[in-house]
Amino acid sequence: MENTSLRNRFAFGLGTIGRDMVYAIVSMFLIFYLTDILDLPREIMWWITAIIFAARIFDAFTDPLMGFIVDNTRTRWGKFKPWLTIGAITSPIFTVLLFSDFGFQGTAYIVSFGIIYFMWGISYTTHDISFWSMLPVLSVDQKEREKIGALARICANIGLFFVVVGIVPITKMLGERFGSAQSGYFVFSIMITVLMAMGLCVTIFGVKETGIVVDKKQSTPIRELLRILIKNDQLFFTAISLSLFMIGYITTTSFGLYYFKYAYGDEGMFSVFSAILGVSQLTGLSIFPLFSKRFNRKTLYTGAVISMTAGYILFFFAPVNTMLFIGIAGVLIFLGQSFIQLLMTMFLADSVDYGHWKLGKRNDSITFSVQPLIYKLGGAIGTGVVSVIILVSGIKEAESAAEVTPEGLLMMKAAMFIFPMLCFVASYIIYRLKFKIDSEFYAKILSDLKERGEIN
């Protein structure tokens, strides 16, 4: 069992590195690529903003449908791995197409971008749902789940911050080598999608399901899809809390490169700042298991929210060109964020068992489809906020920080710091008032499921 647990930790964790590289470049830097690398006209960007928002909303609400499909999949390879394989093939293709230059302009570019972006979302969904919904079947032990989840989040953040830290220097180097900034992004997208496919292969061939859940070959009718998502009240409130958290998180991170180019005045310092954040987040994920031994989850969540709130206040009032204060603020924000990010994953995993206990049927993929649904809703709103602020604040027309007005700067800082902080506080309040699966209640859930013969 110990060998299986160790194998699953690493095979599952390594699968996240390339996936999060791809998600980072699309969710955090696609808008920057369109506005500052392709320099699309203002009227085209309004159309692109609407397409991205609509596509993410559409994609978010197809996630539960994908979860339904995965939960009802019956193959000799199980229900997760076939969809991981399909995603490993299709998702890299559409990612590279997003950063390809077909020479289209005007309406032709808008239409082609819309088709590719919609297809990218669908292809990413196929492996995202099946990947994270594997977590509950790898172990029912909360501490072992935390270890698997922590390593997966560490690997995911290594991938994410490789892109965040490397996006400026690597694309510039590749751009000089291949003749243009657009070519730099194109080649970079090829590199990270290859890593994504390799990582998913490690998961597909390396992960071994433990067989802890008794498979009664039950199928889930489509008419029960909404019932599962609503009747599982712990899933419902976790979803609301996580939605608010992700809206705030994606809004802040999507402004990052704009902040350093148009507020700090040195685009290159974004990589330095991102490295600080990456170390902070990885440190937080690494020390989480140590803290979880001494403190319960409510205490950990409270401490994380306090840390993030302090960081946001410091960042908002810090001089825009003083890295010392900005760096300290970033450490406080991303240490807290790493704890909450992992806790939210554990809450979803526990909600799978809770739904099994309460509703009498296990729906791993439908339940975990809430996570990407929320990420995409958060991404849609966060990216929409960033795009609108960049257009209405005058930053789109600015060539440098010197051309940004004080009003435009204040508008960006308010959207980047105050709005997300309010989202995080609201998320915490909902969690404290409504989430009730503590260690004692979870032990009862497992005991009852064992008595019913539904887990081993």
Disulfide bonds with the S-S distance in Angstrom:
none
